[in-house]
Amino acid sequence: MKFKTRVNKVRRSIMRSITKNIGSSYSEPKKGDIAVSEIKSVLIIRPNHRLGNQLLLTPLVQEVINTFEGCTIDLFVKGGVAHPVFENYTQINNIIKLPRKPFDNVFKYAKSWLSIKKQSYDLVINADRNSSSGKLLTQLAKAKIKVFGDIDESIKETYLDHEHISKYPVYNLRFYLTKLGLDKPEAEMPVLDIKLSDEEITKGNTILNDIIKNNGKKTICIYTNATGNKCYSEAWWENVYSRLLKEYPNYNIIEMLPIENISKINFKAPHFYSQDIREMGAIIRNTSIFISADNGVMHLASASLVPVVGFFSRTNTKIYGSYGNGSVALNTNETNIDDWFKAIGNILN
């Protein structure tokens, strides 16, 4: 284990120990404390820099927008990826950013933490129940109502999908609002969405047509990379790719490349690369299906409103699984290639 990894592991353990009881003494809201119509300013806290985690925040942001008419939202995040993710969310007022490397930017880091005390909010939400810094920031924030993120037992008993990292903050918010007296009908769960504009989608289609030479076929997009032990081998992807070619000769098959410019199928398919996540999403939006291991780009495809087949071997599908738009999450330790292609066929046929 690397020294940096060991330090981070110890740091997280210490922070959890310090913050485990934060919020336990907070008096939960009750009917009459505040009218839902009075909630106009909201702070959502998710101090994580990864693309996937910012995309997984979009359902909660949509729920807040749909619930509190005319509200403005501040986001407390880490790094700059939230800017392109929420670019077309007009209700986002301010994005407060922690630097990705706090020890290299101590002043900026402290300034971001202290800034949370300057503004008063009607509602503050910690979007990650396992985030020690999220709980601490929620404690520090000035707000009439605070949601620290812990799941009530009634939510666990009612919703089979309560473990999902995008869904439980939405269920949590709905639970707390019932305590305020909001009789809200059971609404559909929001899906991941970066709100691509018509102009972006049209541009994405132009780029896709240049890749496939505008041949009139529908397109399957694959992404063969992932981080660490979530990544599948070249032999594994070669097997999947050759089966795709055999079963879907009437489809284009293209590969989106990662920043490292590597391909687990040795660049055999027409491929493309972009550093612009909205452009990436717009290209994906014009395809019929996106096939990938669990990673941030998989969540980007979901947020581009395209059916996703997500392969999982290490992470928990109940927590991180792709959902919405006909998407499926498959545990490859418990399924085989025939199962995977049955799922693909259910989407394409």
N, C-alpha and C positions, 0 to 999 in steps of 0.2 A: 504494500500500500504506500502511495506517495506521501511525502511529508505534508504537502498542502491538503491532501485528502484527509489525513489523520487529524490535522488541525481543525478542518471544517467539521469533521465528525464530533470532535470534542466540543467545539463551539456550539454546535446544534444541541448537544446533550445538556450543556450548561444552560443555554437559553431556555430549553424546554423545562428544565428544573425550576428556573427563576419565574417563568411565566405560566406555569401549569394552573395556578389558581386565579390568574387574572380573569376578571369578569364574573367570578363566582359570587362576589359581594354586590354586584350591580343589580339594582332593583329593576326587574323586567317591566316593560310597559304594560299598562292596563287601560281599559276603556275610559276615555275621557282625558287621558294625558295629553293627547294632541290629535287634532282632526287630520285625516289623511289628506284633505284638500290643502292643509297648511304646510305640507312637506314639499318644499320648493328647491332646497339645496341639499345635495347628497354627496357624500364622500365614499368612494369604494377603494379599499386597500388590498393590493395584491403585489407585494414587493418581490417579484421574480422576473428575471430578464429574458427567459426563454420564450421563443416565438409561440410554441404550443400553449404555454400557460396563459399568455395574453389573449390568444384566440379563444381559449376555453373560458375566458371571462365574458365574452360577448353575450351569451344568453342572459347572464345576470344584469348586464347593462340594459339589454332590451326589456327585461322584466321591470326594471326601475322606470324606464321611459314610458312603458305601457301603463304602469300603475299610477304614476304621479304626473298628471298632465301639466305641461309647462315647466317641468323641473330642469335644473341645470346640474351637471355631474362633474365632480373633480375626481381624477384617478391618481392614486399614489402607487407608483410602480417602480421598477428598476430598469435602467437602460432606456434606449430610444425606440424600441420596436413597437411600443404602444401607439406612436404617432401614425405610422401607415395603417396599422390595424384599425384604428378608430377614426381615420381621416374623414370618412363620410358620415360620422355620427355628429350631427349639428348640435346635439344637446351637451356634448362634452365641452366644458368651459375651460378647464385647466388640467394639464398633466404634470404632476409633481414627480420628478424622477430622482431616484437614488442612483449614484454612479455604480457601474458594474463592479468596479474594483475599489472598495471602500478604503483600503489601506493606502492606495495611491492617490486618493482624493478625500482625505480626512475632512478638510474644511467644507467641501461640497456636501459630503455625507451628513455632517452635523447640521449644516444649513437646511438641508431637505427635511431632516427630522424636526428641527425647531420650527420650520414653516407651518407645520401642521397645527401649531397652537395659535397661529395668527388669525385663522378663519373660523367662524362659527357655522355649524351646519344643523339642519333639521334632523338628518339621519346619517349615521356612519355605519358602514358594513365591512367587516373583515371577511374577505372572500375565500380565505383558506384556513380552515379550522386547525390545520397542522403547522401553521406559520407562527412561530413565537414572536417574531418582529411584527407581524400583522396584528396579533392580540395586543401587544404593547402599544403600537401606534393607535389602535382603537381606544385604548385606555387614555392615551394622551390627548386625543382629539376632543374638541369642544362640540358637543352635539346634544340635542334634546333626547334622541333615541339612538341606542347603540346595539348593533347585532354583532356579537363576538365570534360567531361561527360554529359553536358547538351544536350538534344535532339533538333535538328533543326526541325522546323515546317514541312519541306518537308518530313522528315522521318515519322512523325505522319500521314501525309496525304497519304503516299505511302504504308505503311506496317501495316496491321491490327494487327500484333503480336508485334508491336514496344514496348509494355509495358513490355515484358518478360525480367527478370533481366539478363538472359544469352544472349538474342538476341540484345537488343538495343545497347550494347557496340560494337557489330560487325557492325550493321548498321551505327553507329556513325563513326567508323573507316573508313568504305567504303566511307561515305559522305565526310570526310576530305581528303581522298586520291584523290577523284575526283577534289577537289580544287587544288591539287598539279599537276593535269594533268594526273592522271592515268586513262586510259580508260579500266577499268576492267569489263569483262563480269559478269553478275549476277550469282554468285556462290550459290550452295546449302548451307544452314545454317549448320555449324558444330553442332554436337550433343555432349552431355557430354561424356567424354571418359577418363578413367584412363590408357588406353593402356596396358591392361593385356597381359603378354607374353604367348606364347604357353605352356611353362613350368608351369606357374601359373595356367592356365586353366586346364591342365592335373591333377595337384595336387588337384585343386578344385573338379574335377570329382571323384577322388579317395576318397576324404572326403565325398562327397555326396553319393557315392555308399555305404560307410560304414554306413551312416545314414539310407538309404532306403533298405539296405541289397541287393543291386544290383539286384533288382527284374525285371528290364527291362521296367518298366513303366516310362512314362514322369512325370515330377514333377512340382507342383505348390508350390511356396514359399510365405508365408504370414509373415507380421511383424506387430504385434498388438499394439506396443507402439508408443507414440509421446509425445512431450513436452507440458505441460500446457493444455490450453483449446483446443488444436488440437487433443487431445487424445479422442478416442471413448470409450464407456462403455463396460463392460464385456458382458452385454446383447446384445449390438449391434454386437460385434464380434462373440458371440455365434451363433447369427442368420446367419451371413455371413458364418461362418465355417460349420454349419450344412447344409446349402444350397450347399456349395461346395462339401461336402461329397455325397449329394444326386445326384447332377448333373454331377459330375466327378468321378465316382467310378473306372474308369480305369486310374486315375492319383494318384501318391503319393501326399500327402499334408503335407508339413513340415513347421515348424515355426522357424524363426530366432529370437533369444532372445536378448534383450537389455542388457547393462552392469549391470542394476539393477536386472537381472535374474528374471523378472516377465513375466507373460503370461495372456492375457485377455481371453484366452480360457482354463485357468487352466491346461496348459501343456498336453492337450489331444492329440496333434499331435506330431510325432517325431520332436525333436527340436535340435538346435545346437547354440553355442555361440562362438564368437572369438573376441579378442581385436585387431586383425590385419585386417585393413580395406581392404587390397589387398586380403587377404585370403577370407574374407567375399565376396568380389566382385567376386572372382574366383568361389566360390561355387554357387553364384547366377547365374553366367554366364552359368552354366550347367543346369539351370532350364528352363522351358518353359514360365513362367510368374511370376512377382513379384507383390503382392497385399499389399498395405500399405496406411496408412494416410500420410499426408504431413510431412516429416521430412528428416533429413540428410541421413538416410539409404535409403529412397526412391530415392534420387538423386544418391546415390552410385549404386543402381540397374540400373538406367538409364545409368550411366557412365560405367557400366559393359556390356552395349549393349544388355540388355534384355528388352522385352516389359513390361511396368509398368502400372498398374491401380492404380492411386493415388486418394485417397479420401480427399476432402477439405470441411471443414465446417466453418473455420475462415479466413484463408488466401485466397488471390485472385488467382484463377487459371490462370488469364491472366499474372500475374507476376511470379508465382512460379510453374506453371503447368508442369508436366512431359511431355516430347515430344521426338520424334525420336523413331525409332525401333518399330513403331506401338503403342506407348504408348498413354494413354488417361488420362486426369485429370477430375474428376467428382465432381461437387459441390453437396454434399449430402443434402443440404437444398432445392435444386431445382429438385432433382431426387429421384427415389425410388429403392428398391432392384431389381426390374425387369430390370430397366435401367442398373444397375451395372452389372447384369449377362448377359445382352445382350452385353455389352462392353467386358466382359471377354470372352464370346463366340465368338465374332468377332476376337479375338486374337487366341484363341485355336482351333477353328474349321476351 
